[in-house]
């Protein structure tokens, strides 16, 4: 089971809300199954249905994660007009070594899901927000 502090989760969801109607994204970092840090990265597509990391910000985020001695655990992105489930585009472009946190930030309560995507398999993972 993955874990994340509720304050960090709130920070992430506020960032994702701020970009509506555009999908927003970033990296999740920490150690093992504990997510302890979030690194926002701009969506260079500026799209409401897809995202791609802005390359300079992506490089800087990964460099900072390594410099802090953290592990790159996953990718987070929003589905402002969808569900908290991987889309075909998400599956097509996923890095299979990272988990995917998908959030629908404007729902009350906020809808989210954590997934591992591999080939054509979608596995939902447990996330404890504490």
VOBA-1610 file (N, C-alpha, C; in pm, whole numbers, padded with zeros to 5 digits, always signed):
BEGIN
Unk+00084-00118+00000Unk+00000+00000+00000Unk+00089+00125+00000Unk+00057+00217-00087Unk+00126+00345-00092Unk+00062+00439+00011Unk+00142+00532+00064Unk+00090+00629+00160Unk+00131+00770+00119Unk+00047+00866+00157Unk+00076+01007+00133Unk+00011+01088+00245Unk+00080+01188+00294Unk+00028+01277+00397Unk-00087+01359+00339Unk-00192+01379+00420Unk-00310+01451+00370Unk-00278+01595+00332Unk-00181+01658+00397Unk-00144+01796+00361Unk-00076+01799+00223Unk+00010+01702+00196Unk+00073+01694+00065Unk-00033+01664-00042Unk-00125+01574-00012Unk-00232+01543-00106Unk-00315+01668-00135Unk-00343+01748-00032Unk-00418+01872-00050Unk-00340+01970-00137Unk-00210+01979-00118Unk-00125+02066-00201Unk-00133+02023-00347Unk-00126+01894-00371Unk-00133+01841-00507Unk-00269+01874-00570Unk-00377+01848-00498Unk-00510+01872-00556Unk-00535+02020-00581Unk-00484+02107-00495Unk-00498+02251-00518Unk-00424+02292-00645Unk-00305+02238-00665Unk-00229+02267-00788Unk-00309+02219-00910Unk-00362+02098-00903Unk-00437+02044-01016Unk-00564+02125-01043Unk-00632+02168-00937Unk-00751+02252-00953Unk-00719+02384-01021Unk-00603+02439-00991Unk-00567+02572-01041Unk-00555+02577-01193Unk-00537+02463-01256Unk-00517+02459-01401Unk-00644+02427-01479Unk-00752+02392-01410Unk-00877+02357-01480Unk-00913+02469-01577Unk-00943+02442-01703Unk-00985+02316-01762Unk-00871+02234-01824Unk-00747+02277-01808Unk-00632+02206-01867Unk-00587+02095-01773Unk-00545+01981-01830Unk-00483+01877-01749Unk-00353+01932-01694Unk-00328+01906-01567Unk-00200+01946-01508Unk-00130+01820-01459Unk+00002+01833-01436Unk+00080+01713-01410Unk+00203+01743-01326Unk+00267+01636-01282Unk+00390+01649-01204Unk+00441+01512-01163Unk+00547+01515-01083Unk+00607+01392-01034Unk+00581+01373-00886Unk+00573+01247-00846Unk+00564+01208-00705Unk+00695+01143-00667Unk+00748+01179-00551Unk+00875+01123-00506Unk+00866+01086-00359Unk+00961+01007-00315Unk+00964+00965-00175Unk+01059+00850-00158Unk+01016+00752-00078Unk+01099+00636-00051Unk+01010+00513-00038Unk+01040+00410-00114Unk+00960+00289-00110Unk+00818+00317-00151Unk+00724+00289-00058Unk+00583+00310-00086Unk+00529+00438-00023Unk+00617+00522+00029Unk+00575+00646+00093Unk+00604+00766+00002Unk+00497+00834-00039Unk+00508+00954-00123Unk+00525+01073-00029Unk+00639+01142-00040Unk+00669+01252+00051Unk+00689+01386-00019Unk+00690+01386-00152Unk+00717+01511-00223Unk+00644+01514-00357Unk+00608+01634-00397Unk+00541+01659-00525Unk+00619+01765-00600Unk+00641+01741-00728Unk+00714+01834-00814Unk+00627+01866-00936Unk+00560+01982-00933Unk+00475+02018-01048Unk+00559+02042-01173Unk+00504+02002-01285Unk+00567+02023-01415Unk+00458+02071-01510Unk+00486+02176-01585Unk+00386+02231-01677Unk+00350+02131-01786Unk+00224+02137-01829Unk+00173+02056-01940Unk+00198+02135-02068Unk+00294+02091-02148Unk+00328+02165-02269Unk+00221+02157-02377Unk+00126+02064-02364Unk+00018+02053-02462Unk-00094+02152-02437Unk-00103+02202-02313Unk-00210+02296-02277Unk-00346+02242-02322Unk-00370+02114-02291Unk-00490+02043-02338Unk-00577+02001-02220Unk-00705+01989-02243Unk-00796+01942-02139Unk-00811+01790-02141Unk-00751+01724-02240Unk-00766+01579-02252Unk-00634+01502-02261Unk-00521+01572-02253Unk-00391+01504-02262Unk-00285+01590-02196Unk-00173+01525-02160Unk-00063+01601-02104Unk+00070+01547-02155Unk+00168+01634-02157Unk+00306+01599-02185Unk+00392+01698-02108Unk+00490+01648-02038Unk+00574+01735-01956Unk+00650+01836-02041Unk+00656+01959-01991Unk+00744+02061-02049Unk+00886+02013-02018Unk+00969+02001-02121Unk+01095+01928-02109Unk+01195+01989-02012Unk+01211+02120-02010Unk+01307+02182-01919Unk+01262+02161-01774Unk+01133+02183-01747Unk+01081+02162-01612Unk+01091+02015-01570Unk+01068+01926-01664Unk+01080+01783-01636Unk+01223+01749-01594Unk+01319+01797-01668Unk+01460+01773-01637Unk+01494+01829-01499Unk+01449+01952-01472Unk+01478+02015-01342Unk+01415+01937-01227Unk+01293+01890-01246Unk+01227+01813-01141Unk+01303+01684-01111Unk+01341+01612-01213Unk+01415+01487-01193Unk+01550+01515-01127Unk+01617+01619-01169Unk+01746+01656-01109Unk+01729+01690-00961Unk+01624+01763-00926Unk+01599+01799-00787Unk+01565+01675-00704Unk+01485+01586-00758Unk+01450+01461-00689Unk+01577+01384-00656Unk+01666+01369-00753Unk+01791+01296-00730Unk+01880+01367-00629Unk+01889+01500-00641Unk+01974+01578-00550Unk+01928+01567-00405Unk+01797+01551-00385Unk+01743+01538-00250Unk+01749+01394-00198Unk+01799+01303-00280Unk+01809+01164-00239Unk+01677+01090-00236Unk+01580+01140-00311Unk+01448+01077-00316Unk+01440+00981-00434Unk+01342+00894-00430Unk+01313+00805-00542Unk+01198+00864-00623Unk+01208+00855-00753Unk+01096+00894-00839Unk+00996+00779-00836Unk+00880+00805-00775Unk+00779+00700-00754Unk+00674+00699-00863Unk+00631+00819-00905Unk+00521+00819-01000Unk+00493+00952-01064Unk+00390+00949-01145Unk+00340+01066-01217Unk+00200+01094-01164Unk+00168+01221-01146Unk+00032+01260-01111Unk-00019+01351-01222Unk-00144+01332-01258Unk-00207+01425-01351Unk-00357+01427-01328Unk-00419+01532-01377Unk-00562+01550-01356Unk-00641+01506-01479Unk-00765+01473-01454Unk-00864+01451-01559Unk-00977+01550-01529Unk-00963+01675-01573Unk-01062+01776-01537Unk-01202+01749-01590Unk-01213+01672-01696Unk-01347+01645-01751Unk-01368+01495-01771Unk-01304+01415-01686Unk-01316+01271-01702Unk-01329+01201-01569Unk-01283+01079-01566Unk-01289+00997-01445Unk-01147+00973-01393Unk-01140+00924-01271Unk-01012+00894-01210Unk-00968+00753-01249Unk-00958+00733-01379Unk-00919+00604-01435Unk-00835+00631-01559Unk-00732+00550-01584Unk-00644+00575-01699Unk-00718+00573-01832Unk-00690+00674-01913Unk-00745+00681-02049Unk-00657+00598-02143Unk-00703+00581-02265Unk-00621+00512-02365Unk-00490+00586-02387Unk-00496+00720-02387Unk-00373+00799-02403Unk-00278+00777-02286Unk-00333+00771-02164Unk-00249+00746-02046Unk-00176+00613-02061Unk-00248+00510-02103Unk-00188+00378-02119Unk-00084+00376-02231Unk-00113+00448-02336Unk-00023+00452-02451Unk+00110+00518-02419Unk+00108+00620-02332Unk+00229+00699-02306Unk+00290+00675-02168Unk+00238+00579-02093Unk+00283+00558-01955Unk+00426+00504-01950Unk+00498+00549-01848Unk+00626+00490-01812Unk+00593+00375-01718Unk+00614+00252-01764Unk+00571+00135-01688Unk+00644+00119-01555Unk+00753+00191-01534Unk+00827+00179-01408Unk+00769+00269-01298Unk+00676+00356-01334Unk+00620+00453-01238Unk+00471+00428-01216Unk+00424+00458-01094Unk+00280+00453-01070Unk+00216+00580-01125Unk+00087+00574-01148Unk+00012+00686-01204Unk-00099+00725-01106Unk-00093+00846-01053Unk-00201+00899-00969Unk-00286+00989-01057Unk-00413+00954-01071Unk-00505+01032-01154Unk-00610+01093-01062Unk-00629+01224-01075Unk-00718+01297-00986Unk-00820+01376-01068Unk-00946+01371-01025Unk-01050+01459-01080Unk-01070+01566-00972Unk-00997+01679-00984Unk-00986+01773-00872Unk-01110+01856-00842Unk-01205+01865-00935Unk-01320+01952-00908Unk-01442+01874-00861Unk-01429+01745-00834Unk-01539+01668-00777Unk-01539+01683-00625Unk-01656+01672-00565Unk-01668+01676-00420Unk-01736+01548-00376Unk-01669+01460-00301Unk-01528+01469-00265Unk-01440+01444-00387Unk-01315+01482-00374Unk-01219+01464-00484Unk-01208+01317-00518Unk-01214+01287-00646Unk-01202+01149-00693Unk-01058+01126-00738Unk-01002+01012-00699Unk-00865+00981-00739Unk-00844+00830-00744Unk-00741+00790-00814Unk-00702+00650-00820Unk-00554+00639-00847Unk-00492+00537-00790Unk-00350+00511-00811Unk-00339+00381-00890Unk-00258+00383-00995Unk-00253+00269-01087Unk-00111+00236-01127Unk-00092+00109-01162Unk+00029+00067-01230Unk-00015+00019-01367Unk+00045+00076-01470Unk+00010+00042-01607Unk+00125-00036-01668Unk+00095-00149-01729Unk+00198-00229-01796Unk+00135-00295-01917Unk+00193-00266-02032Unk+00138-00317-02157Unk-00011-00284-02165Unk-00096-00383-02168Unk-00240-00355-02174Unk-00309-00384-02041Unk-00229-00395-01934Unk-00284-00425-01803Unk-00290-00300-01716Unk-00404-00279-01652Unk-00422-00168-01558Unk-00449-00230-01421Unk-00359-00205-01327Unk-00376-00256-01191Unk-00398-00139-01097Unk-00512-00139-01026Unk-00538-00035-00929Unk-00464-00069-00801Unk-00401+00032-00742Unk-00322+00016-00621Unk-00390+00089-00506Unk-00360+00045-00383Unk-00414+00112-00265Unk-00330+00235-00232Unk-00398+00344-00199Unk-00332+00467-00155Unk-00398+00512-00026Unk-00319+00518+00080Unk-00367+00562+00210Unk-00330+00710+00226Unk-00432+00797+00226Unk-00413+00940+00251Unk-00436+00959+00399Unk-00330+00993+00473Unk-00341+00999+00620Unk-00301+01134+00677
//
